[in-house]
Amino acid sequence: SLENLHVSCDRFPPDDDDLDVITACLTSNKVLRELHVDLGTPSSFHWARFASVLCNKRSIESTYFTSNHTLTKLGRYLTPPATVQSYLQLNEYSDKRFVACVKVIENHFARNFDLGLVEEMSSSVLAEVISFVDQGFRAWADYKIVAGKVSFDEDDFASGDDR
């Protein structure tokens, strides 16, 4: 399986069509961990496209199922903006259910929660979200408030320990 990919584009920097192909390939990727592509100096538009691949915020279901939870490195000499960097770091956890659930909590529950989003969820996603909230939301929220970031051990999440 292909875990590292180095891409060279005919045009430098790659144009929007090249970026469309790259981001489409990354959507729902379950294998590729490192993508090294020479993007020149990416614009905020380019970074926003990568951020939306790493965390599709359209709906809870999109965040859980179509976000890329595998990619951990993007470019060899690039310094991604904080949002992209935080998603790449979160993707380093081996438990991809944990990664997906943290993205769901951060983007759909931790801020202004829209109850209408629950109506859009399939029963399988709703069950996963409820399970995650039951197992880890209190610990995640406590740590988020105190430290300003998620940093508890993924083994604690998997064990279902009550905090």
C-alpha positions as CSV (number, residue, x, y, z in Angstrom):
1,S,0.0,0.0,0.0
2,L,1.2,3.5,-0.9
3,E,1.9,5.5,2.3
4,N,4.3,8.2,1.0
5,L,3.9,10.0,-2.3
6,H,6.1,12.6,-4.0
7,V,4.3,14.5,-6.8
8,S,6.0,16.6,-9.4
9,C,3.8,18.9,-11.5
10,D,4.6,20.0,-15.0
11,R,3.6,23.6,-14.1
12,F,5.1,25.4,-11.1
13,P,3.2,26.1,-9.0
14,P,0.4,23.7,-9.8
15,D,-2.8,25.4,-11.1
16,D,-6.3,24.9,-9.7
17,D,-7.0,21.9,-11.9
18,D,-3.9,20.2,-10.5
19,L,-5.1,21.0,-7.0
20,D,-8.5,19.6,-7.8
21,V,-7.0,16.3,-8.8
22,I,-4.8,16.2,-5.7
23,T,-7.5,17.1,-3.2
24,A,-10.0,14.7,-4.9
25,C,-7.5,11.9,-4.4
26,L,-7.1,12.8,-0.7
27,T,-10.8,12.8,0.1
28,S,-11.7,9.6,2.1
29,N,-8.1,8.4,1.7
30,K,-7.4,5.6,4.1
31,V,-3.7,4.8,3.3
32,L,-1.6,7.8,2.2
33,R,0.2,9.3,5.2
34,E,2.6,11.7,3.6
35,L,2.1,13.8,0.5
36,H,5.1,15.8,-0.8
37,V,4.1,18.1,-3.6
38,D,5.9,21.3,-4.6
39,L,3.2,23.9,-4.2
40,G,5.4,26.9,-4.4
41,T,3.9,29.4,-1.9
42,P,0.3,28.2,-1.4
43,S,-2.3,30.9,-1.1
44,S,-4.9,31.0,1.6
45,F,-7.3,29.6,-1.0
46,H,-5.1,26.5,-1.5
47,W,-4.7,26.0,2.3
48,A,-8.5,26.2,2.7
49,R,-8.9,23.5,0.2
50,F,-6.5,21.2,2.0
51,A,-8.2,22.0,5.3
52,S,-11.6,21.1,3.9
53,V,-10.2,17.7,2.7
54,L,-8.7,17.0,6.2
55,C,-12.0,18.0,7.9
56,N,-15.2,18.2,5.7
57,K,-17.4,20.4,7.8
58,R,-20.6,20.2,5.6
59,S,-22.3,17.9,8.0
60,I,-21.5,15.6,10.9
61,E,-21.7,12.6,8.6
62,S,-19.3,14.3,6.1
63,T,-16.9,15.1,8.9
64,Y,-16.9,11.6,10.2
65,F,-16.9,9.6,6.8
66,T,-15.4,11.8,4.1
67,S,-12.7,13.8,5.9
68,N,-9.2,12.5,5.5
69,H,-8.1,11.0,8.8
70,T,-4.8,9.5,7.6
71,L,-2.6,12.3,6.1
72,T,0.0,13.5,8.6
73,K,2.4,15.4,6.4
74,L,1.8,17.7,3.5
75,G,4.8,19.0,1.7
76,R,8.4,18.7,2.7
77,Y,9.3,22.4,3.1
78,L,5.8,23.8,3.8
79,T,4.6,25.3,7.0
80,P,0.8,24.9,7.0
81,P,-1.4,27.3,8.8
82,A,-2.5,26.4,12.3
83,T,-5.8,24.8,11.3
84,V,-4.2,22.5,8.7
85,Q,-1.3,21.7,11.1
86,S,-3.7,20.7,13.9
87,Y,-5.6,18.3,11.6
88,L,-2.4,16.8,10.4
89,Q,-1.2,16.3,14.0
90,L,-4.6,14.9,15.1
91,N,-4.3,12.4,12.2
92,E,-1.2,11.0,13.7
93,Y,-3.3,9.0,16.2
94,S,-3.7,5.4,15.1
95,D,-7.3,5.1,16.2
96,K,-9.1,6.7,13.3
97,R,-12.5,6.4,15.1
98,F,-11.0,8.7,17.8
99,V,-9.7,11.1,15.1
100,A,-13.0,11.3,13.4
101,C,-14.9,11.8,16.6
102,V,-12.6,14.6,17.8
103,K,-13.2,16.4,14.5
104,V,-16.9,15.9,14.9
105,I,-16.9,17.2,18.5
106,E,-14.7,20.2,17.6
107,N,-16.6,21.3,14.6
108,H,-20.2,20.4,15.4
109,F,-20.6,20.3,19.1
110,A,-17.9,22.4,20.8
111,R,-19.2,25.7,19.4
112,N,-22.7,26.7,18.5
113,F,-24.5,23.3,18.2
114,D,-27.2,23.1,15.6
115,L,-29.7,20.4,16.6
116,G,-30.8,20.2,13.0
117,L,-27.5,18.4,12.3
118,V,-28.7,15.4,14.3
119,E,-31.7,15.1,11.9
120,E,-29.3,14.7,9.0
121,M,-27.3,11.8,10.5
122,S,-27.8,8.2,9.7
123,S,-28.4,5.9,12.6
124,S,-24.9,4.4,12.5
125,V,-23.3,7.9,12.7
126,L,-25.6,9.0,15.5
127,A,-24.7,5.8,17.4
128,E,-21.0,6.6,17.0
129,V,-21.4,10.2,18.0
130,I,-23.4,9.3,21.1
131,S,-20.9,6.6,22.0
132,F,-18.0,9.1,21.7
133,V,-19.9,11.7,23.7
134,D,-20.5,9.2,26.4
135,Q,-16.9,7.9,26.5
136,G,-14.8,11.0,26.0
137,F,-16.6,14.4,25.6
138,R,-16.3,15.3,29.3
139,A,-12.6,14.6,29.4
140,W,-12.0,16.3,26.1
141,A,-14.0,19.4,27.1
142,D,-12.3,19.6,30.5
143,Y,-8.9,19.4,28.9
144,K,-9.9,21.8,26.1
145,I,-10.9,24.4,28.7
146,V,-7.8,24.0,30.8
147,A,-5.1,23.5,28.2
148,G,-6.6,24.8,25.0
149,K,-6.0,21.7,23.0
150,V,-6.8,18.0,22.9
151,S,-3.9,15.9,24.4
152,F,-5.2,12.9,26.3
153,D,-4.0,9.4,25.4
154,E,-6.1,7.6,22.8
155,D,-5.9,4.4,24.9
156,D,-8.1,6.2,27.5
157,F,-10.6,6.9,24.8
158,A,-10.7,3.2,23.6
159,S,-11.1,1.8,27.0
160,G,-14.3,3.7,27.8
161,D,-13.0,4.7,31.2
162,D,-15.4,7.0,33.0
163,R,-13.7,10.2,34.2
